[in-house]
Amino acid sequence: MKAVQLFPEDMEGRLRLARALYAQGKFDRYAAETRNALQIARGWSRGPAVAGAATFLEKFERWGPGAAPPPAPDVEPLLGYGQD
């Protein structure tokens, strides 16, 4: 949680937090964090990198929580991202 607060534009960190929230049964917060990560991904033109999370969120919103957790994020790092 602290990492997401320190780096609010980190979509992979938000997806990892969302996955942890889902595992804890905090489904409203899971959906909110996933939506934030997807919005960040669209802003950086990285939508395809989070397609699995977007598909899972759509199914979650339609049918509710399932037995399987959301997919783990596997996002390639942006070049120059850490060179402020």
N, C-alpha and C positions, 0 to 999 in steps of 0.2 A: 504494500500500500504506500509506503514511504517513497519508494522509487517512482511510482506514478505521480506522486505529488511533486517530487523534485524535477521530473522530466515529463510534463503533461503531454508532449507531442510524441512520446514513445509508444507507438501502436503495438509493438510486440509485448511490451510490459503490460499494457492494458489488457491484451488478450490473455496473457498468463494470469493476471489478477482475476479476470472474468472467469477463467476456468476454475480457479480456486474457489471463487464465490459460488459457482454452480455446484461444486463438490460439497460445499457447506450447506447447500439448500437455500442460499440467498438469491433466489431467481430474479427478483426485480433488479437487484444491483448487478447481477450477471448481464442481464439484457442491456442495462444502461451503459456499462463499461464496454460491452461488445459494440453497441451502436457508436460510442465515442471513437473506438479504434477504427471502425469501418469509415467513419467520417474523416478521420485523419488519413487513412489509406487513400480515400478518394482525392483528398487535397494534395497528396504527394504523387498522384497517378500510380498508386500501388494496389489498386483494386484486385487484380488477379492474384496477388500474393496472399490475400486473405479470403479467397473464394470459399474455402472450406468453412471458415467461421461464419461467413454470410449465409451460406446454405443451411448450416446448423441453426442459426438464429431464426431464419424463416420457418423452419420446421418447428422450432421451439415455440414461436409465437402462434403458430397454427394449432399445434397439438399439445403444447405444454411440455414439461420435463420428461425425458426418457431415461432408460436404464444406462445408456452410454454417455460418457462425458463429452464435452465439446472437443473438437480436434485441437491438438497442441499446435501453437503457432510455429511456423518454420519460415520466417521472413528473412530474406537476404539483407544484410546491412547496407545502408546508403553510403556511398563513398563520400568522404569529407564530412560526414555527420558529426563526428567527434572532434573536429578541428575548428573550434571556435576562436 
